[in-house]
Amino acid sequence: MSYVFLALKITKVNWQSKLNKAAHHTSDYSSTEAIFRRGQPFSISLNIKTTVQSWDNFTFIASTGPSPAESQQTKVVFTLSEEGASGWSAAQEPSEPGCLNFTILSPASAVIGRYKLKLQVLSGNKVFSKVLGQFVLLFNPWCPDDDVYMANEKERQEYVLNDSGIIFQGLEKDIQQEAWNYGQFEEDILDISLAILDRSLNHREDPAADVSNRNNPVYVSRVISAMVNSNDEKGVVEGKWSGKYRSGTNPLQWSGSVTILRKWHRGRYRPVRYGQCWVFAGVTCTVLRCLGIPTRVITNFNSAHDTNINLSIDKYIDISGKTLHLTEDSVWNFHVWNESWFTRRDLGSFYDGWQVLDATPQEKSKGIYQCGPASIRAIKEGDVNLDYDSPFVFAAVNADCVTWIRHSKKRKERIYSNTRKIGKCISTKAVGTNSRVDVTANYKYPEAGSSKERQVYKKALKLLGVRRTGKKPKIRKPKRRFSRAQTPSISGKLILDASPVIGQDILLTLSLRNLISDFKTIKVKLKASAVLYTRRPKAEILELYRSIKLGSEEVKEFSFGIPYSQYKNSLMDDRKILVTAVCQIKKGASLLIEKDIVLQDPFLTIKVLGPTVVHQAVDVEVTFTNPLSDEVTDCVLRAEGSGLLKEQLRISVARMAPMESSTVQFEIIPYRSGTRQLQVDLVCIHFSDIKGFVTLDVAPAQ
């Protein structure tokens, strides 16, 4: 049937918000805007007034970006009668008089972003045109044809819809949980996530091409990895790993992404000071989940930073155990990055699945501080010739570690070589719980009892063009040859006598064992330093020298302590100490013993004093203790949690007497049902943050 409009007047556009949000899994976004996922139909209704209720031809035009063009798939034209060349289509649904109902379907490969939708109606030789409004189109992990499709619903709930999580930190043998508020559905976060794309260097150089490429999760995720750090593009977070943080926020004090992203946006895109690896990873996770890409946070313990990509980390110390910065290589206690889930059409289906992204600015990739996506299948198989940045990630989990004592400019002694130290306990949060899941096997073959790991390592060396012995670090070449590593005739270990707590003395024991029957005298040089999680020393705390005599196969122990008075001024903004013991024997191989220590937080307890129900106020009680034997002043208790508090809450704690316990009470009014996470953080200039969190099940409004 053919109809003609003599006049067209649309009195109302109904985006069917409740219906579409439920169908597209976008109900949690704190926005009145229409938000859809690509590859899935959405409904729209038009209330109309016409002199003749008939039409000849309806045409829809959807466009995105500053220069929409059909050739770049940023402008699409489609009619009711047929699917457009772009894959977009529209269909009329049954409707009441005075109302027109349509369903519109975008292809699973559509460009994501904010669209303008326009309707054109042809009436004879006249065209009536009406802008219907705007909508946002996101990636769709529920659509089998989308590159980000994830088949398991529980995984989609975790990696797309969960707005809080756990980031693992600490040490390989002392793994600790830190809560993080991703908050991807909070007010303004979707707008900010899209603004991040629009502020990128790619967009500034060629806006049309940049927007056209936003159909590809490989491209979008790589842009985000560059934009979350501020090094090249005035991105979101400025990194800082040394000195004081007076001109910004200590990275340890952040508890979530929402405050950071809003601060960047409200500050007219000035980088937020300061971040370290877990901050970059937390913000990246927020933005990518917000855009619809399944993403999780990964922690790699004993993570190598291999600057010259020769798969060997060379560490130098002097005879007292002090770290010498003769190369840029380093081994961090832990490093945090992201994995995102999507196909790799550029590499082949074997490399589909989890892809590593790292927004922490460590090394440049194609001239910009960005990293990834690197397929973890490529990492595990040693395919370091594949895009993007596979060699850097491979080294982070697989590099060999060699330690040297530099006796003089002309002589250094290789004392330690370890092919199994790097890439331990690679961890992420479990689906549906706060438990830790070890994903090391996704990155490499077993290092014990398997030859496959070494085969892969040699394959990577060959692809990188590195000789088996590795390239020498860039330091002054000595005139004499270096001695090869010898097997020490003694063994030893540093033992903590009790779990160390900030504000108390740290008690340790050095145990040495003579492995042979010869009598020997050992010169021991003990050093304790305050360090960052990157193991870079901040300040020396303690230095001791001892001479220990060992008889045939004898074991001796030497106890010593690090008084609180000696470390308190060095650990006010962190709580990590590295203890080293250099053991030297005349005419024998030296032994280096190391012990990483993370001081434990005092307990902080959180009690919710009643049931948690949407739109019903409930009190929260937080109890904490001053861990010091000194009075502390000017502390601040901070609380945040998506679905519980719309802005971060700050409560001043004027003073606390030595070892005093205090209780603070505040009110929350949940505004979103389901499992919620409330994070609490006591910030004080006298000691590092005391953090805690509690998980709440919020019931729907009654």
N, C-alpha and C positions, 0 to 999 in steps of 0.2 A: 504494500500500500504506500502511496506517495502523498505527502502532506506539505503544506506551505504555511509558514509563519507570516502573518501580516505585521506583527510586532512581537518583541520578545522582552519580557521583564521577569528577571529572577528576583524574587523577594527574599529568599533565604537559601543559603548553602549549608546543608547538614552533613558534616563529615562522619557521622555515625560513630562518634568517639568511643562509646562504651563497647559497641560491637567489634569495631576494628582493633581496639587496644587488646581485647581479650584474644582475638584470633591471631594477632601479630606479636603477642607476648611483649607488649609495650606499656602495660597498665601502670608499671611502677615509675615511669618517667614523670617527674614533677613539672609538667608542662601542659598547657592547654592546646598546644599545637598538634596537628595531625602527624602521627609518627607511624610509619609502616616499614615492613621488611620486604626486600625485593623478592621476585619470583613467586609472589603470593597475592591473590586478588584482594582489593579493598573496596568497600561500599561507599557511595556518595549519593545524597538525595538533593534534588533541587525543587524548591517551591516556586511555581511559575504563575504568571498572569499573561495571557495572550488573548488577542481578539479572535484568533482562530487557532484552536488547539491541534495544530498539525505541523509537520515538518518535512523537509525534503532531504536534508543532509546534516548530520552532526559531525563535527571534527574536534578532537581534543588535541591540545598542544601542551606538552610538559617540557620545561626548560630549566636548566641549572647552570650556575657559574656566570661570570661577567660577560662572556661572549658565546652564547649558545649557538651551536651549529649542528645540523644533522650529520655532517661528515665526521664529527667527533663524538657522536652519540650523547651530546649534551643538550640537544633539542630533538624531540620526537613528536611526530605528527601521526595520529591514528584515528580511524573512524569507527563507527558502530558496525559497518558492514564487513570490514576485513581487518586482519592483523597487519600492523604497519611493518615496514621493512626492518624496523628497529627491534621488533619482537613485542612491542607494547600493543595492548588491545583493550577494547571496551565492549560491554554488552549491556543492553537494557533489561531490567528486571521488572516484574509486575509491580504496578503502583496504583495508588488512589488518584482520583481526579485532582488536578492542580498540583500534582507531584510527579517528578520523574526520578526513578531509581536506576542507578548504574553500578556495575562492578568494573573496576579497572585493574588490569593485570600488567605488571612490569616483568621483564625477563629476569632470570636469575643472574644475569651478567650485567645488569644495569649499573650505571654510575651512581654511587651513593652521595648523599648530600641534600641540601635544601632546594626544593623544586617550586616553580610557579606553574599552576595549572590554569589553562585558558580554554574556554569553549567558544567555538565558532559555529554559527548556524547559517546555512545557505538558504536563502529564500528568493527564488527566481534569480535575478541578477544582483541581489543585495546580500551583504554578509553582515550578520549581527555578531558582535564579539563581546565576550564578558570574561574578566579574570575571576575565577572561582575562589582563588586563595592560594595558600602555600602548604606544602607538606614536606616532611623529612623522610628520606628513604635510607634504610640501613642494610647492612649485610644480614643474611638470614641463615643461621645455623640449623634451622628446622626444614630447610628446603633441600631436597636431595640433589638438585641441579646447581646449587650455589657452591662456589669453591670453598666456603667455610663450613660446609655441611658437617654436622657431628651427629652420628646416629643414635647415641645413647642419651636418653632424656635426663638421667641423673647427672651426667657430665655437662649437659647444656645448662641445667639449673645451677651447677657449681661455677662453670667457667664463663657464663654469659650473664646470669641473673643474680648471682650472689654478690652483694654489695659490701661485704666485709670478708676478712680472711686472716691468715697467719703467715708471717714471714719469719723463717728460721734464721737464727744468728748464733754467735758464740764460737765454740770450738768443735772440732770433729768428735772429741770425747766429752763434750759438755754442751750439747745442742739446746738452745733456748728458744722459746716461743715469744714472738712479739706480735701483738694484734695490730691490724691495719684497717682503716676505714676507707674502702675504695669509693663508695658513694657515687657510683656512676649515674644513678637516677635522681640525684639531688637537683634542686633548682639551679638553673644556669649551666650545669655541667655539660649537657648536650651542646648548647650554644658555644661553650668554651672549646669543646672538642673539635667542633667544626671550624672555629676561629683558628685553632692551632694549625689545621691544614691550610687555611688561607694566609697564614703568616709565614709559611715555609719559604725557603730560598727557591725551591722549584716553582712555587706559585708566583713569586715576584719576578722570576726570570721569564716565565711563559705561562700566564694564567690559564689560557685555553687548553694547552696540552696537559697541564697539571690536573685540571678538573676532569678531562677526558680519561686520564689514567686511574681515576678513583674507583673504577669498577674492579680493580685488581688488588686483592689483599696483600700480595707481595709488595706492591708499590706503596700502598697506604701505610703498612706497618713499618716499612723502611723510612718513610718520611717522618712518622711519629718518633722513631728511634733517634732521629736527628733533632727533632723539635723539642723533645722533653728536656734536653740539655741546652744550655745557652751559648755554647762555645762559638758557633758559627752564625746562628740565625736569630739571636735575641730570643731564644726559646724560653721554656718555662722555668727551669731550675738552674741556678749557678752552683757548680761544685766547689768544694773547699775541703782540703785534707791536711791543712797545717795552720798553725797560728790560732788566733782567737776569733770568736764569732760575734764580736760586739756590734758590727754593722749589719747583722742579720740574725737568723735563728740557728742555734746549734742543731745539726742534722739529727741528733739523738732525740730532740724534743718534738719532732713531728710524729703524729699518730695516724695521719690519714692524708688523702689527696685533695679533699674538698677545699680545705682552707688554703692550700697551696695554689690550686687552680683559680680560685676566686681572687686571691691576692694578685696573681699575675694579670688577670682580666681587669680587675678594678684599678690596678696600677698602670693601666694603659700599656700592658705587655712588657713591662720592665721585669727582667728575670728575678725570681724570688731567691733570696739568699737564706740558707745554703742547703745543699743536698750532698749525700753520699749514696753508695750504690743501691741500698734498699729504698731510698726515697725516689730515685729515678725509676726503679722497677715498679714501685707502688703506683706512681703517677701514670706510667705507661700502661699498666694493667687497667687502671680506671678508664683511660681514654679509649683503649682498644675494645674493652667490654662494652663501653657506651656506644661505640660505632657498630657493635654486633659481631666482632671477631672473638671467638673463644680464646681466652688468655689465662695463663696462670703464672705465678711467681716461683722461681727456682733459686735455691741456694746451693752453691758449690763450695764445699769446705776444702781448705788447702788449695786455693785457686791460683793458678800461675798467670802472671802477666808477662808474656814473652814478647818483648819489644822488637826483637830482630827476627822473630819467627824462625828460629833454628831448632825449636822443640827441646831446648836445654836451658834451664834456669841456673845461672851461676851466682852464688851468694858468697860474699867476701866478708871476713871478720879479721880484726887484729888479734894479737896474742892475749888481749884481755877479754875478748868476746864482744867487743864493740863492732857494730855493723858498719862496713865501709861501703860507700855508695860509688862503686867503680863501674857499675853497669846500671841500666834502667830496669833490668829484670827484677821481678819480685814475686814473692809468694804471700798472698793474703790469707789470713785465717779463714775468711769466707768472702765470697763475692756473690751478689744477687743479680739475676737477670730475669728475662721473661721467656716463656714459650707461648707461641700462638699456633692455632690449628687451622691449616688450609692446604689445598693442593698446590703442587709445584708444576704447572704446565710448562714452565721454562726448563725444568730439569727432567721431568718424566715421573710417572706415577709411583715408582719405587721410593721416591723421596717425599711423597705426600705425608701429611700428619703434622707432628709437632715441629715447630721451627723456632730457633733461638733468635731472640732480639735483645740487644743490650744498649740502653740509652746512656749508660755511664760513659762520659767522655774519656776514653783511654788512648785509643789510636785512631788516626784518620783512615777513612775508607773512601776512596775516590775523591780525596781532597776535603772531606767533611767528617766531623766526629759523629759517626753513625756505625751501627753494627747489626748485620743480619738483613733479612732472615736467612739463617743457616740451618739446613735440614739436619735433625739429629741422626737420621739414617746415614747421611753423608759423613757426619762426625764419627759414628761408630765404625763405618767401613773404611775410614781414612781417605775419603774422596775429597781431599782438601783443595782440589782444583775447581770446585763448583761454587757458584755464587750462593750467598754473599758472605764473605769474611769467614769461611770455614777454617782456614789455617789458625786464625786467632782463637776461635772457640775450641778447636782440637787441642791446641797447646794449653788452654786453660784447664783441661781435664786430663791431659795425657803427657805433658812435658816431663822430661827427666830432671831431677834436681841434684846439683853438685855444689858442695860447700867447700870453701878454701880458707885456710889461715894464711894471711899475708904476713910473713915474718919480717920482710924488708922489701924495698923496691925491686930487689933482684931475686928474691926467693919467696915462693908461695908453696903451700903444702895442701894437696888434695886429701881431705880427711873423710869425705862422706859422699857417697853416690847412691841415689835411691830412685829406682824406676817405679816405685809404688806409693810414693808420698802424695802425689798431686791427684786432685779429683776424687775426694772421698765423700761418702755419705751425701750424694747429690739429692736434695730434698725438696718436696713440695707438700702442700696441704692435701689431705685426703678428700675425696668427694664425699660431701655430706657430714663430715666430722672435722674436728681440729687436730686429728692425729697426723703424724708425719709419715709420708710415703717416700721410700728410698727408690729413686729412679736412675741410679748409677748404671744399671744394666742397659738402659736406653742409650747411653753415651759411649760405652766401651765394653769389650769382652772382659771376662774375669782376669785379674792380674796374677792370681795364684792358681797354679795347676793347669794353666792353659797357655799354649804357644800362640794362639790366635791374636792376642793383644799385641805381642811383639811383632807379629807379621804385619798387622795393621800399622803399627808405629813405623816400621821400615818402609812400608808402602807410602806413608805420608812424607817421610824424609825424601824419598825418591821423587815424588811429585813436586816437592818444594825445591828440589835441586840442592839439598843439603847433604854434605858428606856425613857418613855414619858417626864420625866423632863430633860433628857439629861445628858451627863457625865459632871462632874465638870472639869473646866480648871485646868491645871497643875500649881497651885500656892500653897504656904504654907497654910496648913489647919488652919483656925482660931479656937480658943478655944470656942468662943461664936457662937450661931446660928445667922444667918443673918435675918434681918427684911424683911418681904415680901413687895412687892411694894404697896405703898399707893397712892390713888388718890390725887394729889395736890389740894389745895384750891384756887390756883391762876392759871391763864393762861398767856401766853405771846408770843411775836414774835419780831424778829429783822427785821427791814424794811430798805432797801436801799433808801435813799432820791433821788438819781439820778444814772443813769447808770455809773458805775465806769470805768474810762479810765486811763491807765497807765500814770504817770506823774502828775496826779491831786490828790487832797485830796479825801478821801472816807468818805462820810457822811452817818451816820446811826441813826436810832431811835429805842430804846427799849421801847416797849409798854407792860405794865403789867395790868392785870385785876383781881380784887378781886371777886371770884366766890360766896362768902358767905357774910353774914351780919356782921361778926365779924371784928373789927378793927385789923390791923396787921402791923408789921414792917418787911420789907424784906431786907436782906443783899444780895446785888448783887455783884458778882465778874465777871468782864468782861475781856476776854482775846482774843487777836487776834494773830494768828500765820501764818507764811508762810508755806504752805504745798505742798506736791506732790499730784498728782491725786489719789494716794493711801491713801490720808488723813494722811500720816505720817508727823509729824511736822518737818520743817527744821530750823526755827528760830522764836523766840518770837518777836512780833512787838509792842504790846501794852498790858498794864494791868491796869485796873481801878477798884476801889472799891466804891460802893455807898450804902447808906441806904435810902430806899424808904418806906414812910408810905402810906398805903391804907385804906381808909374808907370803909364803907359798899358798896359792889359792885362797887367800884370806879375804874376808869381807869386813869392811869398816863403814861405819856411819858417822856423819858429821851433821849436827843439827844447828840451824841458824834461823834468825827471824828478820822480818822487815817491819819495823815499828810503824804504827799509824802516823806518828809524828814525822816520819821520813817520807811517806808517800802522799800525805793528805793534800799538799799544795799542787801535786802533779796529777791528781786524779779527780779534780773538781768537775770536769765535764766528760769524763769517761772512766772506765774501771777495768782497764786491761794492763797487765804487767807481763813482761817477758823476762824470765830468769835463765841465764846461761852459765854453764860451768865449762871452762876450757881446762882440760887435764893434760899436762905435758909430762913426758917421760924422757929422760936422757937416752938418746940413741934408740928411740922407739916412736911408734906412730901416736899422734895426738888424738884425743877423744873430745868431741863436743857433745854436751848434754844440754837440751833445751826444755823449758817448761813454760807453757802459756797458762796464764792465770786470768780468770775473769771473776772479779769480786761479785758476790751475790747481793742482790737488792734486799733491803729489809722488807718484811711482809707488808702488803697493802691489801686490806680486805674491803670488799664491796658487797653491801646488802641492799636488796630491793625490798622495801617494806610494804608489800602488797601485790595483788595481781596486776599484770600489765595488759591493758586493754586499749585499743585505739581510741584516741580523744579523751581518755580518762587520766587525770593527773595521778602520779604515784611518787612517793618520796624514795630517795636513794641515800644511803648512809655509807660514808667512806671513812675508814679508820687507818691511820698510818703512824709511824714512829720516827722521830728524829734519831738517826743511828749514831750520832756523834756525841762525844762527851763535852761538846761546846753548845752554847745557845745559838740557834739559827734564826734569822729574820728574813722578811720579804720573800716568803715562798708563795707560790701560786698553784692551786689545784685546778687542773683543766680536765674537761670531760667532753666527749663527742661520740656520736654514733648515728649512722644513717637510719632514718625512720624513727629516731628517738629525740634528737635535738637538731633543729634546723641550722643552728650556728654553734660554733664551739663555745662552751661555757667556761668562764674563768672566775675563780673565787680566791680572794686574797687570804693568806694565812700569815698573820702579822708576825708572830714569834712562837718558837717552841723551845722549851727548856731542854737541857741535856737529857737524852734518852726518853723524852716525854712522848706519850701517845696522844694524838688529837683525833677528833671526830668532826667531820663536816657533813652537813645534810643539805641536799638540794632536790628540786622537783623536776621530773621529766613528764612530758605529755606525748606518748607515742602517737605517730601519725601514719604508720604503715604496719600491717600485720605480718606475721611470720616470724622466723628466727632472726633475731637482731643482736648486735654486739655493741656493748657500751664500754668504751675505753676511758680510763682514768689515769692521769699523769700528774705527779707532784714534782714541780719544777723549782729548783733552789740553786742559788749560786754557790752554795757551800759543798754540794755533792751532786753526783750525776742523778738524772731523773729516776724516780721510783714509779714504776708503771704496773698497771693491772687491768684486767678486763673481765667482763662477765657476759655470758650468753643468755639472752632472754627469749622466751616464746610469747609473742604478743598476739592476743586474741583479737578477732575482728570486733568492730563496734557493735554493741548490743542494741 
